[in-house]
Amino acid sequence: MKHLGNFVEPGASVLGVAGHWAGNAIAFRNPNGTVICLVRNPFQEKKRVLVALGPLRVTVMFSPASFNTLVLPRQAVPKRASGLVGF
């Protein structure tokens, strides 16, 4: 899958994902500190989703029936955060 190969680096660790969208999402912390979140919108309409990682909150609009890659820069990601919620 191109999303994984282009964004998730060797040595990345898997983060926990919780919430209503957890079955359609997976997240990784790269060795350089960036967090990559891959999300599938299985619905035939746009969906607005809140992504939370520690104190960081991001609202994203996903297109219908789409795969999406979120790249959270290491400067924005709390060092001790261990998982994503809000899905």
The 8 nearest C-alpha neighbors of each residue, nearest first, counted from 0:
[[1, 2, 3, 4, 5, 6, 66, 37],
 [2, 0, 4, 3, 5, 6, 7, 68],
 [1, 3, 0, 5, 4, 6, 68, 37],
 [4, 2, 7, 1, 6, 5, 0, 37],
 [3, 5, 1, 2, 6, 7, 0, 8],
 [4, 6, 2, 3, 1, 7, 8, 0],
 [5, 7, 3, 4, 2, 8, 35, 70],
 [8, 6, 3, 4, 5, 29, 11, 35],
 [7, 9, 11, 29, 10, 6, 30, 4],
 [10, 8, 11, 7, 29, 30, 12, 4],
 [9, 11, 8, 30, 12, 29, 7, 28],
 [12, 10, 29, 28, 9, 30, 8, 27],
 [13, 11, 28, 27, 14, 10, 29, 30],
 [12, 14, 27, 26, 28, 15, 11, 25],
 [15, 13, 82, 26, 27, 81, 12, 16],
 [14, 16, 82, 83, 17, 13, 81, 26],
 [15, 17, 83, 21, 82, 84, 14, 25],
 [18, 16, 84, 21, 86, 83, 15, 85],
 [17, 19, 86, 85, 21, 20, 84, 16],
 [18, 20, 86, 21, 17, 85, 22, 23],
 [21, 19, 86, 23, 22, 18, 24, 17],
 [20, 22, 17, 24, 23, 18, 16, 86],
 [23, 21, 20, 24, 19, 25, 16, 17],
 [24, 22, 39, 21, 20, 38, 40, 25],
 [25, 23, 38, 21, 37, 22, 20, 39],
 [26, 24, 37, 36, 16, 38, 27, 23],
 [25, 27, 36, 14, 35, 13, 37, 24],
 [26, 28, 13, 35, 14, 12, 34, 11],
 [29, 27, 34, 12, 11, 33, 32, 35],
 [28, 30, 11, 32, 31, 33, 8, 34],
 [29, 31, 32, 11, 10, 28, 8, 33],
 [30, 32, 29, 33, 73, 28, 11, 8],
 [33, 31, 73, 29, 30, 28, 34, 72],
 [32, 34, 73, 72, 29, 71, 28, 31],
 [35, 33, 28, 71, 27, 70, 29, 32],
 [36, 34, 70, 27, 26, 69, 71, 28],
 [35, 37, 26, 69, 68, 25, 38, 27],
 [38, 36, 68, 25, 24, 67, 26, 69],
 [39, 37, 24, 67, 23, 66, 36, 68],
 [38, 40, 66, 23, 65, 41, 67, 24],
 [39, 41, 65, 64, 42, 63, 66, 61],
 [42, 40, 64, 39, 43, 65, 63, 23],
 [43, 41, 64, 44, 40, 63, 45, 46],
 [42, 44, 63, 64, 41, 45, 40, 62],
 [45, 43, 63, 42, 46, 62, 64, 40],
 [46, 44, 62, 63, 61, 60, 47, 43],
 [45, 47, 61, 60, 48, 44, 62, 63],
 [46, 48, 60, 59, 61, 58, 45, 49],
 [47, 49, 59, 58, 46, 60, 50, 86],
 [50, 48, 58, 85, 57, 59, 51, 86],
 [49, 51, 85, 57, 56, 58, 84, 48],
 [52, 50, 56, 84, 55, 83, 85, 53],
 [51, 53, 83, 55, 54, 80, 82, 84],
 [52, 54, 80, 55, 51, 77, 76, 83],
 [53, 55, 52, 56, 51, 77, 76, 80],
 [54, 56, 52, 53, 51, 57, 76, 75],
 [57, 55, 51, 50, 54, 52, 58, 49],
 [58, 56, 50, 49, 59, 51, 55, 48],
 [59, 57, 49, 48, 50, 56, 47, 60],
 [58, 60, 48, 47, 61, 49, 57, 50],
 [61, 59, 47, 46, 48, 62, 45, 58],
 [62, 60, 46, 45, 47, 59, 40, 63],
 [61, 63, 45, 65, 64, 60, 46, 44],
 [62, 64, 44, 43, 45, 65, 42, 40],
 [65, 63, 41, 40, 42, 43, 62, 66],
 [66, 64, 40, 63, 39, 62, 67, 41],
 [67, 65, 39, 38, 40, 68, 37, 64],
 [68, 66, 38, 37, 39, 65, 69, 61],
 [67, 69, 37, 36, 38, 70, 2, 35],
 [70, 68, 36, 35, 71, 37, 67, 34],
 [69, 71, 35, 34, 72, 68, 36, 33],
 [70, 72, 34, 33, 69, 35, 73, 75],
 [73, 71, 33, 74, 75, 70, 76, 34],
 [72, 74, 33, 32, 76, 75, 71, 34],
 [73, 75, 72, 76, 77, 33, 32, 71],
 [76, 74, 73, 72, 71, 77, 55, 33],
 [75, 77, 73, 74, 78, 72, 71, 55],
 [76, 78, 80, 79, 53, 75, 52, 54],
 [79, 77, 80, 76, 32, 73, 81, 53],
 [78, 80, 77, 81, 53, 76, 82, 52],
 [81, 79, 53, 77, 78, 82, 52, 76],
 [82, 80, 14, 79, 15, 83, 52, 53],
 [83, 81, 15, 14, 16, 80, 52, 84],
 [82, 84, 16, 52, 51, 15, 17, 50],
 [85, 83, 17, 51, 86, 18, 16, 50],
 [86, 84, 50, 49, 18, 51, 17, 83],
 [85, 20, 18, 19, 21, 84, 17, 50]]
